[in-house]
C-alpha cells in the first residue's frame, strides 16, 4: 500500500473500518460454520427444533465469549 494513503486521516479511517468489517464477516462465517456443524444434525426443515435453537444460541455465546477473551489477552500482551 502506498504510504501516502496512510498519512491521510480520512483514508486511514476508511481502511480501518473496512478491515474491521472484514474481520467481523470472517468471525460470523466461522461461528456459523462451527455452530451449524455442531447443532444441526439432520436436514433442517422450515424451523429449527427447540434443542437446535438452544444449541445454536449456546454455541454462538461461547464462541463470542472465547473470541473476546482471546482479544483481551492479546491486548494485554501488546
VOLOGU-280829 format. One record per residue: residue number from 1; x negated, y negated, z negated of N, C-alpha, C, O, CB in turn; residue in one letter. Coordinates in steps of 0.2 Angstrom, whole numbers, plus 2048, in hexadecimal, padded with zeros to 3 digits. Glycine has a CB too. Layout:
BEGIN
k, n_c1, n_c2, n_c3, ca_c1, ca_c2, ca_c3, c_c1, c_c2, c_c3, o_c1, o_c2, o_c3, cb_c1, cb_c2, cb_c3, r
NUM, X, Y, Z, X, Y, Z, X, Y, Z, X, Y, Z, X, Y, Z, A;
...
***
This chain:
BEGIN
k, n_c1, n_c2, n_c3, ca_c1, ca_c2, ca_c3, c_c1, c_c2, c_c3, o_c1, o_c2, o_c3, cb_c1, cb_c2, cb_c3, r
1, 7FC, 806, 800, 800, 800, 800, 7FC, 7FA, 800, 7F6, 7FA, 7FD, 805, 800, 7FA, X;
2, 7FE, 7F5, 804, 7FA, 7EF, 804, 7FA, 7EB, 7FD, 7FF, 7EA, 7FA, 7FD, 7EA, 809, X;
3, 7F4, 7EA, 7FB, 7F4, 7E6, 7F4, 7F7, 7E0, 7F3, 7FA, 7DE, 7EE, 7EC, 7E5, 7F2, X;
4, 7F8, 7DC, 7F9, 7FB, 7D6, 7F9, 803, 7D6, 7F7, 806, 7D2, 7F5, 7FA, 7D2, 7FF, X;
5, 805, 7DC, 7F9, 80D, 7DD, 7F7, 80E, 7DD, 7F0, 813, 7DB, 7EE, 80F, 7E4, 7FB, X;
6, 809, 7E1, 7EC, 80A, 7E1, 7E5, 809, 7DA, 7E1, 80B, 7DA, 7DC, 805, 7E6, 7E2, X;
7, 806, 7D6, 7E5, 805, 7CF, 7E2, 80B, 7CB, 7E2, 80C, 7C6, 7DE, 7FF, 7CB, 7E6, X;
8, 810, 7CD, 7E6, 816, 7C9, 7E7, 81B, 7CC, 7E1, 81D, 7D2, 7E2, 81A, 7CA, 7EE, X;
9, 81D, 7C9, 7DC, 821, 7CB, 7D7, 827, 7CE, 7D9, 82A, 7D3, 7D6, 822, 7C6, 7D1, X;
10, 82B, 7CB, 7DD, 831, 7CD, 7E0, 830, 7D4, 7E3, 834, 7D9, 7E2, 834, 7C8, 7E5, X;
11, 82B, 7D5, 7E7, 82A, 7DB, 7EB, 828, 7E1, 7E6, 82A, 7E6, 7E7, 825, 7DA, 7F0, X;
12, 824, 7DF, 7E1, 822, 7E4, 7DC, 828, 7E6, 7D8, 828, 7EC, 7D7, 81D, 7E1, 7D7, X;
13, 82C, 7E2, 7D7, 833, 7E4, 7D3, 837, 7E8, 7D7, 83A, 7ED, 7D5, 837, 7DD, 7D1, X;
14, 838, 7E7, 7DE, 83C, 7EB, 7E2, 839, 7F2, 7E3, 83C, 7F7, 7E2, 83C, 7E8, 7E9, X;
15, 832, 7F2, 7E3, 82F, 7F9, 7E4, 82F, 7FD, 7DD, 831, 803, 7DD, 827, 7F8, 7E5, X;
16, 82F, 7F9, 7D8, 830, 7FD, 7D1, 837, 7FF, 7D0, 838, 805, 7CE, 82E, 7F8, 7CB, X;
17, 83C, 7FC, 7D3, 843, 7FE, 7D2, 844, 804, 7D7, 847, 809, 7D5, 847, 7F8, 7D4, X;
18, 841, 804, 7DD, 842, 80A, 7E1, 83E, 810, 7DE, 841, 815, 7DF, 83F, 808, 7E8, X;
19, 838, 80F, 7DB, 835, 815, 7D8, 839, 818, 7D2, 839, 81E, 7D2, 82E, 812, 7D6, X;
20, 83C, 813, 7CF, 841, 816, 7C9, 847, 819, 7CC, 849, 81F, 7C9, 843, 810, 7C5, X;
21, 84A, 817, 7D1, 84F, 81A, 7D4, 84D, 821, 7D7, 851, 826, 7D6, 852, 816, 7DA, X;
22, 847, 821, 7DA, 845, 828, 7DD, 844, 82D, 7D7, 845, 833, 7D8, 83E, 827, 7E1, X;
23, 841, 82A, 7D2, 840, 82F, 7CC, 846, 831, 7C9, 847, 837, 7C7, 83C, 82B, 7C6, X;
24, 84B, 82D, 7C8, 852, 82F, 7C6, 855, 834, 7CA, 858, 839, 7C8, 857, 829, 7C5, X;
25, 855, 833, 7D1, 858, 837, 7D6, 854, 83E, 7D5, 858, 843, 7D5, 857, 835, 7DD, X;
26, 84E, 83E, 7D4, 84A, 845, 7D4, 84C, 848, 7CD, 84D, 84E, 7CD, 843, 843, 7D4, X;
27, 84D, 844, 7C8, 84F, 847, 7C1, 856, 84A, 7C2, 857, 850, 7BF, 84F, 842, 7BC, X;
28, 85B, 847, 7C5, 862, 849, 7C6, 862, 84F, 7CA, 865, 854, 7C8, 866, 844, 7C9, X;
29, 85E, 850, 7CF, 85D, 856, 7D3, 85B, 85C, 7D0, 85D, 861, 7D0, 859, 854, 7D9, X;
30, 855, 85B, 7CB, 853, 860, 7C7, 858, 862, 7C2, 859, 868, 7C1, 84C, 85E, 7C4, X;
31, 85B, 85E, 7BF, 860, 85F, 7BA, 866, 863, 7BD, 868, 868, 7BA, 863, 859, 7B7, X;
32, 868, 861, 7C3, 86E, 864, 7C6, 86C, 86B, 7C8, 870, 870, 7C7, 870, 860, 7CC, X;
33, 866, 86C, 7CB, 864, 873, 7CD, 863, 877, 7C7, 865, 87D, 7C7, 85D, 872, 7D1, X;
34, 85F, 875, 7C2, 85E, 879, 7BC, 865, 87B, 7B8, 866, 881, 7B7, 859, 876, 7B7, X;
35, 869, 876, 7B7, 86F, 878, 7B4, 874, 87C, 7B8, 878, 880, 7B5, 872, 871, 7B1, X;
36, 874, 87B, 7BE, 879, 87F, 7C2, 877, 886, 7C2, 87B, 88A, 7C1, 878, 87C, 7CA, X;
37, 870, 887, 7C3, 86E, 88E, 7C3, 86F, 892, 7BD, 871, 897, 7BC, 866, 88E, 7C5, X;
38, 86F, 88E, 7B7, 870, 891, 7B0, 877, 892, 7AF, 879, 897, 7AC, 86C, 88C, 7AB, X;
39, 87B, 88D, 7B1, 882, 88D, 7AE, 887, 890, 7B3, 88D, 892, 7B1, 884, 886, 7AD, X;
40, 886, 890, 7B9, 88B, 892, 7BE, 889, 899, 7C1, 885, 89A, 7C5, 88C, 88D, 7C4, X;
41, 88D, 89E, 7BE, 88B, 8A5, 7BF, 88E, 8A8, 7C5, 88C, 8AD, 7C8, 88C, 8A9, 7B9, X;
42, 894, 8A5, 7C7, 898, 8A8, 7CC, 899, 8A3, 7D2, 896, 89E, 7D2, 89F, 8AB, 7CA, X;
43, 89E, 8A5, 7D6, 89F, 8A0, 7DB, 8A4, 89B, 7D8, 8A9, 89C, 7D6, 8A3, 8A3, 7E2, X;
44, 8A2, 894, 7D9, 8A7, 88F, 7D5, 8AD, 88E, 7D9, 8AD, 88F, 7DF, 8A3, 888, 7D5, X;
45, 8B2, 88D, 7D5, 8B9, 88C, 7D8, 8BA, 885, 7D9, 8B5, 881, 7D9, 8BE, 88F, 7D4, X;
46, 8C0, 883, 7D8, 8C2, 87C, 7D9, 8C0, 878, 7D2, 8C0, 872, 7D2, 8C9, 87B, 7DB, X;
47, 8C0, 87C, 7CD, 8BE, 879, 7C6, 8B9, 87D, 7C3, 8B9, 883, 7C4, 8C4, 878, 7C2, X;
48, 8B5, 87A, 7BE, 8B0, 87E, 7BA, 8B4, 881, 7B5, 8B9, 87E, 7B2, 8AA, 87A, 7B8, X;
49, 8B2, 887, 7B2, 8B5, 88A, 7AC, 8B3, 886, 7A6, 8AE, 882, 7A7, 8B3, 891, 7AB, X;
50, 8B6, 887, 7A1, 8B5, 883, 79B, 8AE, 885, 798, 8AA, 880, 796, 8BA, 884, 795, X;
51, 8AC, 88B, 799, 8A5, 88D, 797, 8A0, 88A, 79C, 89A, 888, 799, 8A4, 895, 797, X;
52, 8A1, 88A, 7A2, 89D, 887, 7A7, 89C, 87F, 7A5, 896, 87C, 7A6, 89F, 888, 7AE, X;
53, 8A1, 87C, 7A4, 8A1, 875, 7A2, 89D, 873, 79C, 899, 86F, 79C, 8A8, 872, 7A1, X;
54, 89E, 877, 797, 89A, 877, 791, 893, 878, 792, 88F, 874, 790, 89D, 87B, 78B, X;
55, 891, 87D, 796, 88A, 87F, 797, 887, 879, 79B, 881, 877, 79A, 88A, 885, 79B, X;
56, 88A, 876, 7A0, 888, 871, 7A4, 886, 86B, 7A0, 881, 868, 7A1, 88C, 86F, 7AA, X;
57, 88B, 869, 79C, 88A, 863, 797, 884, 864, 793, 880, 860, 792, 891, 862, 793, X;
58, 884, 86A, 78F, 87E, 86C, 78B, 878, 86C, 78E, 873, 869, 78C, 880, 872, 787, X;
59, 878, 86F, 794, 871, 86F, 798, 86F, 868, 79A, 869, 867, 799, 872, 874, 79E, X;
60, 873, 864, 79D, 872, 85D, 79F, 86F, 859, 799, 86A, 856, 799, 878, 85A, 7A2, X;
61, 872, 85A, 793, 870, 856, 78D, 869, 859, 78B, 865, 854, 789, 876, 858, 787, X;
62, 868, 85F, 78B, 861, 861, 789, 85C, 85F, 78E, 857, 85D, 78C, 861, 869, 788, X;
63, 85E, 85F, 794, 859, 85D, 799, 857, 856, 798, 851, 854, 799, 85C, 85E, 7A0, X;
64, 85C, 852, 797, 85B, 84A, 796, 857, 849, 790, 853, 845, 790, 862, 847, 796, X;
65, 859, 84D, 78A, 855, 84C, 784, 84E, 84E, 785, 84A, 84A, 782, 859, 850, 77F, X;
66, 84D, 853, 788, 846, 855, 789, 842, 850, 78E, 83C, 84F, 78C, 845, 85C, 78C, X;
67, 845, 84E, 793, 842, 849, 797, 840, 842, 793, 83B, 840, 794, 847, 847, 79D, X;
68, 845, 840, 78F, 843, 83A, 78B, 83E, 83C, 786, 839, 837, 785, 84A, 838, 787, X;
69, 83E, 842, 783, 838, 843, 77E, 832, 843, 782, 82D, 841, 77F, 83A, 84A, 77B, X;
70, 831, 846, 788, 82B, 846, 78C, 829, 83F, 78D, 823, 83E, 78D, 82C, 84B, 792, X;
71, 82E, 83B, 790, 82C, 834, 791, 829, 830, 78B, 824, 82D, 78C, 832, 830, 794, X;
72, 82C, 831, 786, 82A, 82E, 77F, 823, 830, 77E, 81F, 82C, 77C, 82F, 82F, 77A, X;
73, 822, 837, 77E, 81B, 839, 77D, 816, 836, 782, 810, 834, 77F, 81B, 841, 77E, X;
74, 817, 836, 788, 812, 833, 78D, 811, 82C, 78B, 80C, 829, 78C, 815, 834, 794, X;
75, 816, 828, 789, 816, 821, 788, 811, 820, 782, 80D, 81B, 781, 81D, 81E, 786, X;
76, 811, 824, 77D, 80D, 824, 777, 806, 825, 779, 801, 822, 776, 80F, 829, 772, X;
77, 805, 82A, 77E, 7FE, 82B, 780, 7FB, 825, 783, 7F5, 824, 783, 7FE, 831, 785, X;
78, 7FF, 822, 787, 7FC, 81C, 78B, 7FB, 817, 787, 7F8, 811, 789, 801, 81A, 791, X;
***
